[in-house]
Amino acid sequence: MRRRRKFQMPDTTPMADIVFLLLIFFMLSSAFIIQPGIRLRLPQAVSSEIDLGRSVIIDISVSGALFVNDTKVSMEELPQALSIALASAKEKMAIIKADRKVSHGMVVKVMDMAKLSGAERLVIATEPKIGF
């Protein structure tokens, strides 16, 4: 007489735990990738690569508020704040992140102040554009 083998389900609990932990890990790590700070809708460009770690970042919001490395400054305080920030920066580069609705004149004025404050290079930040 043959013995029938009873089909036994494998224990999938450890695999489910691992998948759950991976899901939590990726959810948490993606939350840290999002750049905190001022909400801007940057213009789009097909090619855009910037190393944000070694330079001074100037944000211009749609309301005209100015930020130097996430510190709010007025237009009058901008040259002094830029001089201080550029003096401590590894690279004398100013990255201007202006909302796409900010007037061209305002961006040019900020660029001029950055150049007078000691910036050797000026870069205008854009968002990557998908497709052409």
Secondary structure, 3 states (H helix, E strand, C coil): CCCCCCCCCCCCHHHHHHHHHHHHHHHHHHHHHCCCCCCCCCCEECCCCCCHHHCEEEEECCCCCEEECCEEECCCCHHHHHHHHHHHCCCCEEEEEECCCCCHHHHHHHHHHHHHCCCCEEEECCEECCCC
